[in-house]
Amino acid sequence: MHRIACCCLFFCLCVVFSQQNALAHGGVVEEDDLCVIKVNYLRAHFKVYQPRATGHEQYCEDLPSASESIFVMEYQHDSLSQMPIDFRIIRDVTGKGRFARLEDIYEISDIDSATVFYQPPVIEPDVYAVNYEFIEEGDFIGIVSARDPETGKLYAAVFPFEVGFTGFGYWPIFAGLLVLIQIHYLYMSGRLKRWYGKSSTVVTGFAIFLLLAPPVSFAGDVVVTYTTPDGDPQLNRMHSWILHIEDEAGTEVEGATVEVEGGMPEHDHGLPTKPRVTEELGGGDYKLEGMRFHMSGYWEIVVSVTTDDGTSIVIIPLRL
Amino acid sequence: MRVSASRVVVALAVAIVAVVAWQRWPASPPKWTPVEVAMLRSLWIESLPELPPDPSNAVADSTIAAKFGEQLFFDTRLSSNGGISCATCHQPERRFTDGLQKGQAIGTTGRHTPSIVGTAYSPWQYWDGRRDSQWSQALVPLEDPDEHGTDRAQVVNLIAQDETYRATYESLFGELPDPASSDRVMLNTAFANIGKSIAAFERLVMPTPSRFDEYVRAVVDQDAGSQQRLFDDDEVRGLKLFIGEANCTQCHNGPLFTNHEFHNTGVISFPGDVPDKARVAGVREVLRNEFNCLGIYSDDVEHRCAELQFTRTGSTLTGAVKTPSLRNLENTAPFMHKGQIPTIAEVLQHYNEAPDAMIGHNEAIPLGLSARQLHQLEVFLGTLAAPVAGLSGADGILVEN
């Protein structure tokens, strides 16, 4: 019973902590280790840097010192890239601190005098970033608003934050202790071992599944081969390919829509160019132009072949 | 007890000496495998292909245009205050850079002055590739209020007023339009022609063989004596790291040590600036620029323009800047697109840590090299120093050596 009570207490504390966090951030919340700003239903990855003070260190909201601060929003929702967005930082004059809401902002009679930074509405198609150098520490509120160009509707996010933030005090240590006690309990009770045993079976099972699952290149019902009329592919040189496409029975595939993407899976990036099929040459041959490789190593060229029967995807591995 | 204590001391001393010896006297330099020799050959200046033609510039390979371009390059009259020329920032004695974080002309420019050496090989100009030819690039600073601060009508007017310039221009391109003419296309054509002349000069600014290139020859010739004479042990190990563990040749490949492409490597923002969006914005600009390869001022009537037609766009290019050449790094500090990093040692340290990018995604992964390995890379990069080849103009401005 005692242990069950302990677990309950721990669970409650966790809930309280996470709730508090969600409240504290206002329009900015942490989700799966990612700091997200919610401008109504529009979401963006939100992060703040103090490059002069702490280099590449990222913050979600509270900032350690009054120094140059760069607020970055990387859109998760495409429509933000077409909306005029403005960004305002005010001193917290609401008296609500971490519980300040949009309604509280509307109640401020003279918002301009409380404003320390204002970036007028601007459409930033790729990523939104502003730079403000805080002169003093204290409590601030950030307000991001975006206007829908079609409906004229204004969306806003409000996030209170502290500059000169000193940390959570002893709470993380306390929480850490609780976690340790819990792990100790689980270990002593032998449950950890059982769980581990189970999960390792699952992992092994998944690995076996992956090994047995057929590679994508054989999943389709077409065979794609290529030749390079300009000579072997060379680094940093634009060249063309001739793709030859046959179905499983060896019949040439004609009249297909062929799209090509490619990249280096080991480096998590694509081709430097956007090649496309410019001409169908007949006999299952398609001219692919705009191929260029800018790094040596392992590349994968992904060819998707769409006919009336559907789309087949073939991956051509290539080492340069 | 006394005996065992002294044994401990002796053992410790032996261990220290062994460690120092291992650090100081490493084994003889590693031999190059056939794969490595192929990689060295690919970086060799002798592997540099013949300069590809620039179909968008009809006078690209004209000597008269190049001489004209050289004069224009150094002419401070091409500025609103009469004090700024291309060479104000692109100083030949500094490998066509200026030693500053950001260029300083009439005002302060947005980024670090890049070198011109070997850029004729690049399909893209500027750190963000917002121009697709040397000639269209050359036009931008003339009209930038922070650079030359002039405009196309004033530039054409200068050519019209200077008898020698006018004669040269007309021998190359035919009659010079009236600078006061309201015909925008005629004015733009003359302005583009001036850019094309400057480009004809810039096409000749090329790197020359360095000690590294001599070393590669020695490797190719299997001349062990010359190899030993040319590179010390740290330089050899630095080169080995460069083409191997340090992943440098992922981007700094080919005889110019650049793939001419755009990569986000998580360089920190410049004080007072927001992080640079770079290529993602640059590619949009080049695609709509009236002086691009597909435009009416391009001499490529067939509009082949493969680079422009097949270029990649989109958010994966956020924060990606063009890979600079690593040849001739001497006298070119500071480094990176806004001169954020003052020394090569710190640049290497940056890649060793590969921090998260402030915007976009850092393509580099932390190297985890030792301080000694970083030093070896640094001394290797020093072997790429060499004079720059340029046009020996009438007044010998660019004659080096």
HADDOCK unambig.tbl for C-alpha pairs under 7 A between the chains (distance, minus, plus):
assign (segid A and resid 51 and name CA) (segid B and resid 268 and name CA) 6.97 0.50 0.50
assign (segid A and resid 56 and name CA) (segid B and resid 268 and name CA) 7.00 0.50 0.50
assign (segid A and resid 56 and name CA) (segid B and resid 355 and name CA) 6.51 0.50 0.50
assign (segid A and resid 56 and name CA) (segid B and resid 356 and name CA) 6.70 0.50 0.50
assign (segid A and resid 56 and name CA) (segid B and resid 358 and name CA) 6.99 0.50 0.50
assign (segid A and resid 70 and name CA) (segid B and resid 274 and name CA) 6.62 0.50 0.50
assign (segid A and resid 126 and name CA) (segid B and resid 315 and name CA) 6.20 0.50 0.50
assign (segid A and resid 129 and name CA) (segid B and resid 274 and name CA) 6.06 0.50 0.50
assign (segid A and resid 130 and name CA) (segid B and resid 274 and name CA) 5.93 0.50 0.50
assign (segid A and resid 131 and name CA) (segid B and resid 272 and name CA) 6.85 0.50 0.50
assign (segid A and resid 131 and name CA) (segid B and resid 273 and name CA) 6.65 0.50 0.50
assign (segid A and resid 131 and name CA) (segid B and resid 274 and name CA) 5.60 0.50 0.50
assign (segid A and resid 236 and name CA) (segid B and resid 259 and name CA) 5.88 0.50 0.50
assign (segid A and resid 267 and name CA) (segid B and resid 363 and name CA) 6.74 0.50 0.50
assign (segid A and resid 272 and name CA) (segid B and resid 261 and name CA) 6.91 0.50 0.50
assign (segid A and resid 272 and name CA) (segid B and resid 312 and name CA) 6.15 0.50 0.50
assign (segid A and resid 273 and name CA) (segid B and resid 310 and name CA) 5.46 0.50 0.50
assign (segid A and resid 273 and name CA) (segid B and resid 311 and name CA) 4.56 0.50 0.50
assign (segid A and resid 273 and name CA) (segid B and resid 312 and name CA) 4.71 0.50 0.50
assign (segid A and resid 274 and name CA) (segid B and resid 310 and name CA) 4.95 0.50 0.50
assign (segid A and resid 274 and name CA) (segid B and resid 311 and name CA) 5.46 0.50 0.50
assign (segid A and resid 274 and name CA) (segid B and resid 312 and name CA) 4.90 0.50 0.50
assign (segid A and resid 275 and name CA) (segid B and resid 310 and name CA) 5.66 0.50 0.50
assign (segid A and resid 290 and name CA) (segid B and resid 306 and name CA) 6.50 0.50 0.50
assign (segid A and resid 290 and name CA) (segid B and resid 310 and name CA) 5.24 0.50 0.50
assign (segid A and resid 294 and name CA) (segid B and resid 259 and name CA) 5.47 0.50 0.50
assign (segid A and resid 294 and name CA) (segid B and resid 261 and name CA) 6.96 0.50 0.50
assign (segid A and resid 295 and name CA) (segid B and resid 250 and name CA) 5.09 0.50 0.50
assign (segid A and resid 295 and name CA) (segid B and resid 251 and name CA) 6.22 0.50 0.50
assign (segid A and resid 296 and name CA) (segid B and resid 250 and name CA) 6.43 0.50 0.50
